[in-house]
Amino acid sequence: MTISYPSIPTDTVDITITRYDTEIATLKKELEEKNRELEALKQYETEYKVRITKGYLNAFVDLIHQFPEIKDPRKDSIRLLNASTESVWVKMICKYFQHGDEEINMETIRSRFTSNKESPSSKYRPIREKDRIFRILPIED
């Protein structure tokens, strides 16, 4: 009984080196592009955050909830702001704000936003009335 093994293609050393050189060149080019993108994005980074006074995080989140509702009464009630998803607000708050001296937990903030206001998920925690201390209104003419 003879056992036959499938033949494994073997490249010559020159072909293998050429293939690896091509792959390395491609990866170096991608790395340079990513480094340029990173440098362009660094101008928007900051080591400092806006500090929300301790105890007022929910009041601040309530203000953020009001942002999409702001409309210009002079121009057929055009919305001032539109966010493609609620997670934009969550990420903005966690990235650029802190609560007192502490970082803001993303899950805590995520629980304050829902994509479906008519049927929120079980994780959604609405802002309590006692924390709704501000209201954004247009200036009356």
C-alpha positions in Angstrom: 0.0 0.0 0.0 1.4 3.3 -1.0 0.4 6.6 0.5 0.4 9.6 -1.7 0.6 13.1 -0.4 -0.8 16.0 -2.2 1.9 18.1 -3.7 2.6 21.3 -1.9 3.5 24.2 -4.3 6.9 25.5 -3.4 8.1 28.8 -4.6 11.6 29.6 -5.1 13.3 31.8 -2.6 13.4 34.7 -5.1 9.6 34.5 -5.6 9.0 34.4 -1.9 11.3 37.3 -1.2 9.6 39.4 -4.0 6.2 38.6 -2.6 7.2 39.6 0.9 8.9 42.8 -0.4 5.7 43.7 -2.2 3.6 43.1 0.9 6.0 45.1 3.1 5.9 48.0 0.6 2.1 47.9 0.6 2.0 47.9 4.4 4.5 50.7 4.7 2.4 52.8 2.3 -0.8 52.1 4.4 1.1 53.0 7.6 2.2 56.3 6.1 -1.4 57.1 5.1 -2.7 56.2 8.6 0.0 58.3 10.2 -1.0 61.3 8.0 -4.7 60.7 9.0 -3.6 60.6 12.7 -1.7 63.8 12.5 -4.7 65.5 10.9 -7.0 64.3 13.7 -4.6 65.3 16.5 -5.5 69.0 16.0 -8.9 68.2 17.4 -7.6 66.4 20.5 -7.3 68.1 23.9 -5.8 66.9 27.1 -8.4 68.9 29.0 -12.1 68.3 29.5 -15.1 70.5 30.4 -16.0 69.9 34.0 -19.6 69.4 34.8 -20.2 70.5 38.4 -20.7 67.5 40.6 -24.4 66.6 41.0 -25.4 68.2 37.7 -24.7 65.5 35.2 -28.3 64.6 34.7 -29.2 68.3 34.2 -26.5 68.5 31.6 -27.7 65.4 29.8 -31.2 66.9 29.8 -29.9 69.9 28.0 -28.2 67.6 25.5 -31.6 66.0 25.0 -33.1 69.4 24.2 -30.5 70.1 21.4 -32.2 68.1 18.7 -35.5 69.8 19.5 -34.2 73.4 19.0 -35.8 74.9 16.0 -35.5 78.4 14.3 -39.0 79.9 14.6 -38.1 82.4 11.9 -37.4 79.8 9.2 -40.2 77.3 9.1 -38.9 75.7 12.3 -35.7 74.4 10.8 -33.8 72.2 13.3 -30.6 73.7 14.5 -28.9 70.3 15.1 -29.4 66.8 13.6 -27.6 63.7 14.9 -27.6 60.6 12.8 -27.7 58.4 16.0 -28.0 58.9 19.7 -24.6 57.4 20.2 -23.0 60.6 18.9 -24.2 62.5 22.0 -23.0 59.7 24.3 -19.5 59.7 22.7 -19.3 63.5 22.7 -20.2 63.7 26.4 -17.7 61.0 27.5 -14.9 62.3 25.3 -15.1 66.0 26.1 -16.7 66.2 29.6 -16.1 65.0 33.1 -18.3 64.9 36.1 -16.5 66.8 38.9 -13.1 65.3 39.0 -14.2 61.9 37.5 -14.4 60.5 34.0 -17.9 59.8 32.8 -18.8 56.1 32.3 -20.0 55.5 28.8 -22.6 52.9 29.9 -24.1 55.4 32.4 -24.6 58.0 29.7 -25.7 55.4 27.1 -28.6 54.4 29.5 -29.8 58.1 29.3 -30.3 58.0 25.5 -32.7 55.9 23.4 -33.1 55.6 19.7 -36.8 54.8 20.0 -38.6 57.3 22.3 -42.0 55.6 21.9 -40.7 52.2 22.9 -37.3 52.6 24.8 -35.3 49.5 25.7 -35.3 48.2 29.3 -31.8 49.8 29.8 -33.1 53.3 29.2 -33.2 55.5 32.3 -35.1 58.8 31.7 -34.0 62.0 33.3 -36.0 62.6 36.5 -38.2 65.7 36.8 -36.0 67.1 39.7 -33.0 67.1 37.3 -34.9 69.0 34.6 -33.9 72.5 35.8 -33.2 74.2 32.4 -35.3 74.7 29.3 -33.9 76.0 26.0 -36.4 78.4 24.4 -36.1 80.8 21.4 -36.0 84.5 22.0 -39.4 86.1 21.6 -39.7 88.9 18.9 
